[in-house]
């Protein structure tokens, strides 16, 4: 053991730990920055490059450590439990255990009092920074600046790693890692002194160990400068860590409001907003988690809380202690050590019996949205929630996804380019899965126009009506008898329903002629449009009834008439109600290359029947992405053009793959023969077959 100690004391790596004094005074520091003080890049490139190489290695290591924490894409802080949105919240845990906080404070305190390599580098650069004299060289200044920058960077990295650590072991390991980097210049100098890098570096290292510092780099009050340097850094470092501990103890970095949505119908009574209860929480050392109390619209006693014994967040409905809520537990998270409930949002949740649950949580990025939590999924489309992140206000902004009785009420404020129009609709629908159809209103005609009256009433009835109207116009008849004759024409209501949901309900008038309205519907929606314009009472039409408007209108696919495909056109006087469906986008695009005018599919009854049959086929064999989709479509059209005449069954097509039908013969999935001799068919061969 004694021999090993003497060997260690004689090692160059041990000698570099202190700056010995020669007979002429204090010598240069035994590290690689002394090479930079004595040699420039031109007078001795080898020595300068050796010193600069070590500095670059140190700075690169430190920079990589900074990026591992601060860079938004490259950092490894993905499991951070801090719900805050500021830069500090993105790297610092929401809270820590008392052990971690004590270790953080103790580590910084020891780092300052027992100055390690990084603090010593800063102090040495201050102590040896050259004064203005003839001895001063640019290399001396450069060496001190580089030494100071490396030491300062190491101090910053140390603070950063201590702040962001969430365990005692991590703090100690980070502490040691930074010290290792700061000692690289000492280790490299020791290896050069030992001759590991060649004779030139060995001789120069030996010379440096005995080379006195020039007068311009020596100070008489070194201890004062050293102490001032420590104090200068001690106060901000301790102040920062104290401030972080204080913020963690406050509610600044806590989720204030959360919203939960369960898919299971029996648990939907717990859907809604939960707010931080500042007065309730789990007490005791290390258990500083908070309770979240249900807000309006949710079961009053429902709460989220943390059970320290089981290391789980729980949803329960009795009391304020999650660990005592076994009988009232609704759901619990996977095991978690986080201090904020938001961390559990990305983890699995289970029922009280342990069955996995399908649910999702919603967080709010600022106080404004937190205060409007109850407005989410309330049947009213709120623009601030109309984004994918909030599922387009919980579905309130589109007809297909809105599930409340008040969906779309008074949402229409402008219809067919007419301002101050009110009605039911979803003009703010932004869900990209929805598709558009456009309604174009054309000319309006009154049912009391001469041409319309002549078609429905005899000349004698019309003559009596015109005579009565004339007397009313000159005031010869009492007002009670003239109300219907001289009152304004009734404006009909346009009602569009798709997939049993109201898409648009609005009163229309002649001022809307030649204007359009675009609405959003589900892809492949089945719709009904109804012009509610009948004024006859009890089905009896009377010429004295108040006049009403009839309108011609057209419905197109898409959001404009220029590139839209016509779905249907009709007159509300001739046909008050009409049903139609929008061909799914995938089917439409697959069939388009085979038709010069896709609108012909909507016009031709047989093609439309074939599309509808394939849309309703849920076997998966009518998938528009199938490479044999066109074959199946052509066979379907042929069936509707030439159905089976005799018997109850008119369809010879089936939901099974077409190559398994008795009537077809295929090779490698390709149809090459069709035998319908066994069926009694009527009709013609459609053009789709060729």
C-alpha positions in Angstrom: 0.0 0.0 0.0 2.9 2.4 0.8 4.5 1.7 -2.5 1.2 2.4 -4.3 0.9 5.7 -2.4 4.4 6.8 -3.3 3.8 5.8 -6.9 0.7 7.9 -7.0 2.4 10.9 -5.4 5.1 10.6 -8.1 2.6 10.5 -10.9 2.4 13.6 -13.2 -1.4 13.3 -12.9 -1.1 14.0 -9.2 1.4 16.9 -9.6 -1.0 18.9 -11.7 -3.4 19.3 -8.8 -1.4 22.2 -7.4 0.5 25.0 -8.8 3.9 24.8 -7.2 6.2 27.9 -6.8 9.6 28.2 -8.2 12.3 30.2 -6.7 11.2 33.1 -8.9 7.6 33.0 -7.8 4.4 31.2 -8.7 4.4 29.1 -11.9 1.9 28.7 -14.7 -1.2 26.6 -13.9 -0.6 23.0 -14.8 -3.3 22.6 -17.4 -3.8 22.9 -21.2 -4.8 26.6 -21.0 -1.1 27.4 -20.2 -0.2 26.1 -23.7 -2.6 28.7 -25.0 -1.1 31.5 -22.8 2.4 30.8 -24.1 1.9 29.9 -27.8 -0.1 31.3 -30.6 -1.5 29.6 -33.7 1.4 30.8 -35.9 4.5 30.6 -33.8 3.8 27.1 -32.6 0.7 25.5 -34.1 1.3 22.1 -32.3 1.1 23.5 -28.8 -1.7 25.9 -29.6 -3.8 23.2 -31.3 -3.3 20.9 -28.3 -4.6 23.5 -25.9 -7.5 24.5 -28.2 -8.5 20.8 -28.8 -9.1 20.2 -25.1 -11.2 23.5 -24.9 -13.3 22.4 -27.9 -13.9 19.0 -26.3 -15.0 20.5 -23.1 -17.3 23.1 -24.7 -18.8 20.5 -27.0 -19.6 18.1 -24.1 -21.2 21.0 -22.1 -23.1 22.2 -25.1 -24.5 18.7 -25.7 -25.6 18.6 -22.1 -27.4 21.9 -22.5 -29.1 20.8 -25.6 -30.2 17.6 -24.0 -32.3 19.7 -21.6 -33.2 22.9 -23.4 -33.6 22.0 -27.1 -37.4 21.6 -27.9 -36.8 18.6 -30.2 -33.7 16.9 -28.9 -34.2 17.1 -25.2 -34.9 14.0 -23.1 -37.6 15.6 -20.9 -40.6 13.9 -22.5 -41.8 12.5 -19.2 -41.8 15.9 -17.5 -44.9 16.2 -15.3 -45.0 20.1 -15.3 -48.1 21.4 -16.9 -46.8 25.0 -17.2 -46.1 26.6 -20.6 -43.0 28.7 -19.9 -39.5 27.6 -20.6 -38.8 26.8 -16.9 -41.8 24.6 -16.7 -40.7 22.6 -19.7 -37.5 21.5 -17.9 -38.2 21.6 -14.2 -40.5 19.1 -12.4 -43.7 20.4 -11.0 -42.6 19.3 -7.6 -40.0 17.1 -5.9 -39.7 15.1 -2.7 -38.0 16.6 0.3 -35.0 14.4 -0.2 -34.5 15.7 -3.7 -34.9 19.3 -2.6 -32.4 18.8 0.2 -29.9 17.2 -2.1 -30.3 20.0 -4.7 -29.6 22.7 -2.0 -26.7 20.7 -0.4 -25.1 20.0 -3.8 -25.0 23.7 -4.8 -23.8 24.7 -1.3 -20.9 22.2 -1.5 -20.2 23.1 -5.1 -19.7 26.7 -3.9 -17.8 26.1 -0.6 -15.6 23.3 -1.9 -14.8 24.8 -5.3 -14.3 22.2 -7.9 -12.6 22.4 -11.3 -15.2 24.7 -12.9 -15.2 27.2 -10.1 -11.4 27.1 -10.0 -11.2 27.8 -13.7 -13.3 30.9 -13.3 -11.3 32.0 -10.3 -8.0 31.3 -12.0 -9.0 33.3 -15.1 -9.9 36.3 -12.9 -6.7 36.0 -10.8 -4.3 35.6 -13.8 -6.0 38.0 -16.3 -3.0 40.1 -17.5 -2.7 43.8 -16.6 -1.7 46.4 -19.2 2.1 46.1 -19.5 4.7 45.3 -22.0 4.7 41.7 -21.0 1.0 41.2 -21.9 0.3 39.2 -25.0 -2.9 38.4 -26.9 -2.4 34.7 -26.1 -2.5 35.4 -22.4 -5.8 37.3 -22.8 -7.2 34.6 -25.1 -6.3 31.8 -22.6 -8.0 33.6 -19.7 -11.1 34.3 -21.8 -11.4 30.7 -22.9 -10.8 29.4 -19.3 -13.4 31.8 -18.0 -16.0 30.8 -20.7 -15.5 27.1 -20.1 -15.8 27.5 -16.3 -18.9 29.7 -16.6 -20.5 27.2 -19.0 -19.7 24.4 -16.6 -21.4 26.3 -13.7 -24.5 26.9 -15.9 -24.7 23.3 -16.8 -24.3 22.2 -13.2 -27.1 24.5 -12.1 -29.3 23.3 -15.1 -28.8 19.6 -14.3 -29.4 20.1 -10.6 -32.6 22.0 -11.2 -34.0 19.5 -13.6 -33.1 16.3 -11.7 -35.9 14.4 -10.0 -33.9 11.9 -7.9 -31.0 12.1 -5.5 -28.8 9.7 -7.5 -29.4 11.7 -10.7 -28.2 14.9 -8.9 -25.0 13.2 -7.7 -24.2 11.6 -11.1 -24.8 14.9 -12.9 -22.5 16.6 -10.4 -19.8 14.1 -11.1 -20.2 14.3 -14.9 -19.7 18.0 -15.0 -16.6 17.7 -12.8 -15.2 15.1 -15.2 -15.6 17.5 -18.1 -14.0 20.4 -16.2 -11.0 18.2 -15.3 -10.3 17.3 -18.9 -7.7 20.1 -19.3 -5.9 18.9 -16.2 -5.9 15.3 -17.3 -4.7 16.1 -20.8 -1.8 18.2 -19.3 -0.9 15.3 -17.0 -0.8 12.8 -19.9 1.4 15.2 -21.9 3.6 15.6 -18.9 3.8 11.8 -18.7 5.0 11.7 -22.3 1.9 9.9 -23.7 1.5 12.5 -26.6 5.1 12.6 -27.7 8.4 14.2 -26.6 7.7 17.7 -27.8 4.6 18.0 -25.6 6.3 16.3 -22.7 9.2 18.7 -22.8 6.9 21.7 -23.1 4.7 20.4 -20.2 7.8 20.0 -18.0 8.9 23.5 -18.9 5.5 24.9 -18.0 5.5 23.3 -14.6 8.6 25.2 -13.7 7.9 28.4 -15.6 7.2 31.4 -13.4 4.1 33.6 -14.2 5.0 37.0 -15.6 4.4 40.0 -13.4 1.4 41.0 -15.4 -0.5 37.8 -14.5 0.3 37.7 -10.7 -1.7 39.2 -7.9 -0.8 39.9 -4.3 -4.4 39.5 -3.0 -5.4 36.2 -4.6 -7.5 35.0 -1.8 -9.6 38.2 -2.0 -10.2 37.7 -5.7 -11.1 34.1 -5.1 -13.6 34.8 -2.4 -15.2 37.6 -4.4 -15.6 35.3 -7.3 -17.3 32.7 -5.1 -19.6 35.2 -3.5 -20.5 36.7 -6.9 -21.8 33.3 -8.1 -23.0 32.0 -4.8 -25.9 34.5 -4.3 -27.5 34.0 -7.8 -27.1 30.2 -7.7 -28.7 29.9 -4.2 -31.3 32.4 -5.1 -32.3 30.5 -8.2 -32.6 27.1 -6.5 -34.5 28.7 -3.6 -36.9 30.4 -6.0 -37.5 27.1 -7.8 -38.3 25.3 -4.5 -40.7 28.1 -3.6 -42.5 27.9 -7.0 -42.8 24.1 -6.7 -44.4 24.5 -3.3 -46.9 27.0 -4.7 -49.8 26.1 -7.1 -48.1 27.9 -10.1 -47.0 24.7 -11.7 -50.1 22.7 -11.2 -53.0 21.7 -13.5 -55.8 24.0 -12.4 -58.6 22.6 -14.5 -59.0 19.3 -16.4 -61.7 17.6 -18.3 -62.3 13.9 -18.6 -64.5 12.1 -21.2 -65.4 8.4 -20.7 -66.5 6.4 -23.7 -68.4 3.8 -21.6 -72.0 4.9 -21.3 -72.3 3.9 -17.6 -69.4 6.2 -16.7 -70.5 9.3 -18.7 -72.1 10.7 -15.6 -68.5 11.5 -14.6 -67.7 13.4 -17.8 -66.9 17.0 -17.4 -64.6 19.5 -15.7 -62.7 19.1 -12.5 -61.1 22.1 -10.8 -58.2 22.3 -8.4 -59.3 22.3 -4.8 -56.6 24.4 -3.1 -58.0 23.7 0.4 -57.9 19.9 0.1 -54.9 17.7 -0.6 -52.9 14.8 0.7 -51.0 16.0 3.7 -47.7 14.6 5.1 -44.0 14.6 4.1 -43.6 13.9 0.4 -47.3 13.7 -0.3 -48.0 17.1 -1.7 -50.6 16.2 -4.3 -53.9 18.0 -4.7 -57.5 17.1 -5.0 -59.6 18.0 -8.1 -63.3 18.7 -7.3 -66.0 18.2 -9.9 -67.6 21.3 -11.3 -71.1 22.1 -12.6 -72.7 19.4 -14.7 -70.8 16.6 -13.1 -71.7 14.3 -10.2 -71.2 16.7 -7.2 -69.0 14.4 -5.0 -66.7 13.1 -7.8 -63.0 13.9 -7.2 -59.6 13.1 -8.6 -56.9 12.4 -5.9 -53.6 10.6 -5.4 -53.1 7.6 -3.2 -49.5 7.6 -2.0 -49.8 4.0 -0.7 -50.7 2.6 -4.2 -48.8 5.3 -6.2 -51.9 5.9 -8.3 -54.2 8.7 -9.3 -57.9 7.8 -8.6 -61.3 9.0 -9.5 -63.7 8.4 -6.6 -66.9 9.9 -5.2 -66.7 9.6 -1.4 -64.5 11.7 0.9 -61.2 13.4 0.1 -58.7 10.6 0.7 -58.1 8.5 -2.4 -56.5 5.7 -0.3 -59.7 5.3 1.7 -62.0 5.3 -1.3 -62.0 1.6 -2.2 -65.7 1.3 -2.0 -66.3 4.5 -4.1 -63.5 4.1 -6.6 -64.5 4.7 -10.2 -61.2 4.5 -12.0 -57.4 4.6 -11.3 -54.3 5.2 -13.3 -51.2 3.1 -13.9 -48.6 3.5 -11.2 -47.2 7.0 -11.2 -44.8 9.0 -9.0 -45.7 12.4 -10.6 -46.8 15.3 -8.5 -49.2 16.6 -11.1 -52.2 14.7 -12.4 -51.5 15.7 -16.0 -48.7 13.1 -16.3 -51.3 10.3 -15.9 -53.2 11.6 -19.0 -51.0 9.7 -21.3 -51.0 6.5 -19.2 -53.5 3.7 -19.1 -56.5 4.0 -16.8 -58.5 1.1 -15.3 -61.8 0.5 -13.7 -62.0 -0.3 -10.0 -62.1 -4.0 -11.0 -58.9 -3.6 -13.2 -60.6 -3.5 -16.6 -58.9 -1.1 -19.1 -61.0 2.0 -19.8 -61.4 4.0 -22.9 -61.2 7.7 -21.9 -59.3 10.8 -22.7 -58.3 13.9 -20.8 -58.3 17.5 -22.0 -55.9 20.2 -20.6 -56.2 23.9 -21.2 -53.1 26.0 -22.1 -54.2 29.2 -20.4 -56.5 30.6 -17.8 -58.9 32.0 -20.4 -59.7 28.5 -21.7 -59.7 27.1 -18.2 -62.5 29.4 -17.2 -64.5 28.3 -20.3 -64.1 24.5 -19.6 -67.9 24.1 -19.2 -68.4 25.6 -22.6 -66.8 22.6 -24.2 -69.2 20.1 -25.7 -72.3 22.0 -24.6 -74.2 22.1 -27.9 -72.9 25.5 -28.9 -70.0 25.9 -31.3 -67.3 28.0 -29.6 -64.6 29.3 -31.9 -61.8 29.1 -29.2 -62.5 25.3 -29.0 -63.1 24.7 -32.7 -59.7 22.9 -33.3 -58.6 19.3 -33.7 -57.0 19.4 -30.2 -60.4 19.9 -28.7 -62.2 17.7 -31.3 -63.9 20.8 -32.7 -65.5 21.8 -29.5 -66.3 18.2 -28.5 -68.3 17.8 -31.8 -70.5 20.9 -31.3 -69.3 22.6 -34.5 -70.5 19.9 -37.0 -73.9 18.3 -37.5 -72.6 14.7 -37.5 -70.8 14.9 -34.2 -73.0 17.2 -32.2 -75.1 15.3 -29.7 -77.2 17.9 -27.9 -80.8 19.0 -28.4 -79.6 22.6 -29.0 -77.1 21.7 -31.7 -76.7 24.5 -34.3 -79.4 26.7 -32.7 -79.1 30.3 -33.8 -75.7 29.5 -35.2 -76.7 30.8 -38.7 -76.4 34.6 -38.9 -76.0 34.9 -42.6 -77.7 32.7 -45.2 -77.5 32.7 -49.0 -75.5 36.0 -48.7 -78.2 37.7 -46.7 -77.1 39.3 -43.5 -79.2 39.3 -40.3 -80.6 35.9 -41.2 -81.2 33.5 -38.3 -81.6 29.7 -38.3 -80.1 26.4 -37.3 -76.9 25.3 -39.0 -73.2 24.7 -38.6 -71.3 27.4 -40.6 -68.1 27.0 -38.5 -67.6 23.3 -39.1 -63.9 22.7 -39.5 -63.6 19.0 -39.2 -61.6 17.8 -42.2 -63.5 14.5 -42.3 -66.6 16.3 -43.3 -67.4 17.1 -47.0 -69.3 19.9 -48.6 -72.5 20.3 -50.6 -73.8 23.5 -52.1 -77.4 24.6 -52.4 -78.2 27.1 -55.1 -81.5 29.0 -55.0 -82.7 30.1 -58.4 -86.0 31.9 -59.3 -88.9 32.3 -56.8 -92.5 32.3 -57.9 -95.7 32.9 -55.9 -98.5 30.4 -55.9 -100.8 33.4 -56.6 -99.2 34.3 -59.9 -101.7 34.2 -62.7 -100.1 31.2 -64.4 -100.1 29.2 -61.2 -103.7 30.1 -60.4 -104.9 29.1 -63.9 -103.5 25.6 -63.3 -105.2 25.1 -60.0 -108.5 27.0 -60.1 -111.4 27.6 -62.5 -111.8 31.0 -64.2 -114.9 31.8 -62.1 -113.0 31.2 -58.8 -110.1 33.4 -60.1 -112.5 36.2 -61.2 -114.1 36.2 -57.7 -110.7 36.3 -56.1 -109.5 39.3 -58.2 -112.7 41.1 -57.5 -112.3 40.7 -53.8 -108.7 41.7 -54.0 -109.7 44.9 -55.9 -112.2 45.8 -53.2 -109.6 45.3 -50.5 -107.1 47.5 -52.3 -109.5 50.5 -52.4 -110.8 49.9 -48.8 -114.3 48.8 -49.7 -114.1 45.5 -47.6 -113.5 45.3 -43.9 -109.8 44.6 -42.8 -110.7 41.3 -41.2 -111.8 39.9 -44.6 -108.7 41.3 -46.4 -105.9 40.0 -44.2 -105.1 37.1 -46.5 -105.6 39.0 -49.7 -103.2 41.8 -49.0 -100.7 40.2 -46.5 -97.2 39.5 -47.5 -96.4 36.2 -49.3 -95.2 33.5 -46.9 -91.5 32.7 -46.9 -90.9 29.0 -46.9 -88.5 27.2 -44.6 -85.6 25.1 -46.0 -84.9 22.1 -43.9 -81.9 19.9 -44.8 -81.4 16.7 -42.7 -78.5 14.3 -43.2 -78.1 11.0 -41.4 -81.0 11.9 -39.2 -79.3 15.1 -38.1 -80.5 18.7 -38.9 -77.8 20.3 -41.0 -79.7 23.5 -42.0 -83.0 25.1 -41.1 -83.6 28.6 -42.5 -86.4 30.8 -43.9 -85.7 31.8 -47.5 -87.1 34.7 -49.6 -86.8 36.1 -53.1 -83.8 38.3 -52.1 -81.8 35.1 -51.9 -82.3 34.3 -55.6 -79.1 33.3 -57.5 -77.2 32.9 -54.3 -75.7 29.8 -52.7 -75.1 28.3 -49.3 -72.5 25.6 -48.6 -73.0 23.2 -45.8 -70.9 20.4 -44.3 -72.1 16.8 -44.2 -70.7 13.4 -43.5 -68.9 11.7 -46.4 -71.6 9.4 -48.0 -74.4 11.2 -46.1 -78.0 10.3 -46.8 -80.0 13.5 -46.9 -83.5 14.8 -47.2 -84.4 18.4 -48.2 -87.8 19.8 -47.4 -89.3 23.1 -48.4 -92.0 23.6 -45.9 -94.3 25.8 -48.0 -97.8 24.3 -47.8 -100.4 26.8 -46.5 -103.5 24.7 -47.1 -105.3 23.7 -44.0 -106.4 20.1 -43.6 -105.1 19.4 -47.2 -107.8 21.7 -48.7 -106.4 24.3 -51.0 -108.3 27.7 -51.0 -107.5 30.6 -53.3 -108.1 33.0 -50.4 -105.3 31.5 -48.3 -102.2 33.6 -47.9 -99.8 33.4 -50.8 -96.6 31.4 -50.5 -93.3 31.3 -52.5 -92.1 28.4 -54.6 -88.5 28.1 -55.5 -86.3 26.3 -58.0 -83.0 25.1 -56.5 -80.1 22.8 -57.3 -77.7 20.8 -55.0 -74.1 20.3 -56.0 -71.1 18.4 -54.6 -68.3 20.7 -53.4 -68.2 24.3 -52.2 -68.9 26.1 -55.5 -70.9 25.7 -58.7 -67.9 26.0 -60.9 -66.3 22.7 -60.1 -69.2 21.0 -58.4 -71.1 17.9 -59.7 -74.9 18.4 -59.8 -76.7 16.0 -57.4 -80.3 17.1 -58.0 -82.5 20.0 -59.0 -86.2 20.4 -58.1 -89.1 22.9 -57.7 -90.6 23.1 -54.2 -94.0 23.6 -55.7 -93.9 20.4 -57.6 -92.0 18.3 -55.0 -91.8 19.6 -51.5 -89.5 16.8 -50.2 -86.7 15.0 -51.9 -84.1 12.5 -50.7 -80.5 12.1 -52.0 -77.1 11.0 -50.9 -73.6 12.2 -51.5 -71.4 9.6 -53.2 -68.4 9.0 -50.9 -65.3 10.8 -52.0 -63.3 7.6 -52.5 -66.0 6.0 -54.7 -66.4 9.3 -56.6 -62.7 9.5 -57.4 -62.4 5.9 -58.3 -65.4 6.1 -60.8 -64.5 9.5 -62.3 -62.0 8.2 -64.9 -64.7 6.0 -66.4 -67.3 8.8 -66.9 -66.9 12.0 -68.9 -69.6 13.6 -66.8 -69.8 12.3 -63.2 -73.1 14.1 -62.8 -74.6 11.4 -65.0 -74.3 9.0 -62.1 -76.7 11.1 -60.1 -79.1 11.4 -63.1 -79.1 7.7 -64.0 -81.3 5.7 -61.7 -79.5 2.3 -62.2 -76.0 3.7 -61.6 -77.3 5.5 -58.5 -78.9 2.3 -57.2 -75.6 0.4 -57.7 -73.7 3.0 -55.8 -76.2 3.0 -53.0 -76.1 -0.8 -52.8 -72.3 -0.8 -52.6 -72.4 1.9 -49.9 -74.7 -0.2 -47.8 -72.6 -3.3 -48.3 -70.8 -3.7 -45.0 -69.1 -6.9 -45.9 -65.9 -5.1 -47.0 -66.1 -6.5 -50.5 -67.3 -3.2 -51.9 -64.3 -1.2 -50.7 -63.5 1.5 -53.2 -59.8 0.9 -52.7 -60.1 -2.7 -53.9 -58.5 -3.1 -57.4 -61.5 -5.0 -58.6 -64.0 -2.3 -57.4 -64.9 -1.3 -61.0 -65.8 -4.9 -61.9 -68.1 -5.1 -58.9 -69.7 -1.8 -59.8 -70.3 -2.8 -63.4 -72.0 -6.0 -62.3 -74.1 -4.1 -59.8 -75.3 -1.7 -62.5 -76.1 -4.6 -64.8 -78.2 -6.2 -62.0 -80.3 -3.1 -61.5 -80.7 -2.6 -65.3 -81.6 -6.2 -65.8 -83.1 -7.6 -62.5 -84.7 -11.0 -62.0 -88.3 -10.8 -63.1 -89.9 -13.8 -61.5 -89.7 -14.6 -57.8 -89.3 -12.6 -54.7 -85.6 -12.1 -55.2 -84.7 -9.4 -57.8 -81.0 -9.3 -57.1 -78.5 -11.8 -58.4 -75.6 -9.9 -56.9 -74.5 -10.8 -53.4 -72.4 -9.3 -50.6 -69.8 -12.1 -51.0 -66.8 -11.6 -53.4 -68.0 -11.4 -56.9 -65.8 -14.2 -58.1 -67.7 -16.6 -55.8 -71.1 -15.8 -57.4 -72.5 -18.7 -59.5 -72.9 -16.4 -62.5 -69.2 -15.3 -62.7 -66.0 -16.9 -63.8 -62.7 -15.3 -62.8 -59.0 -15.9 -63.2 -56.7 -14.5 -60.5 -59.6 -12.3 -59.4 -60.2 -10.9 -62.9 -63.7 -11.3 -64.3 -63.6 -12.9 -67.8 -67.0 -14.6 -68.2 -70.6 -14.0 -67.0 -73.4 -16.6 -67.3 -77.0 -15.4 -66.5 -78.8 -18.1 -68.5 -80.3 -19.6 -65.3 -82.1 -16.3 -64.5 -85.2 -14.8 -66.0 -84.0 -11.3 -66.6 -85.5 -8.2 -68.2 -83.7 -5.1 -69.4 -80.7 -4.2 -71.5 -76.9 -4.6 -71.2 -75.5 -1.4 -69.6 -72.6 0.5 -71.1 -70.5 -0.3 -68.0 -70.3 -3.9 -69.2 -69.2 -2.8 -72.7 
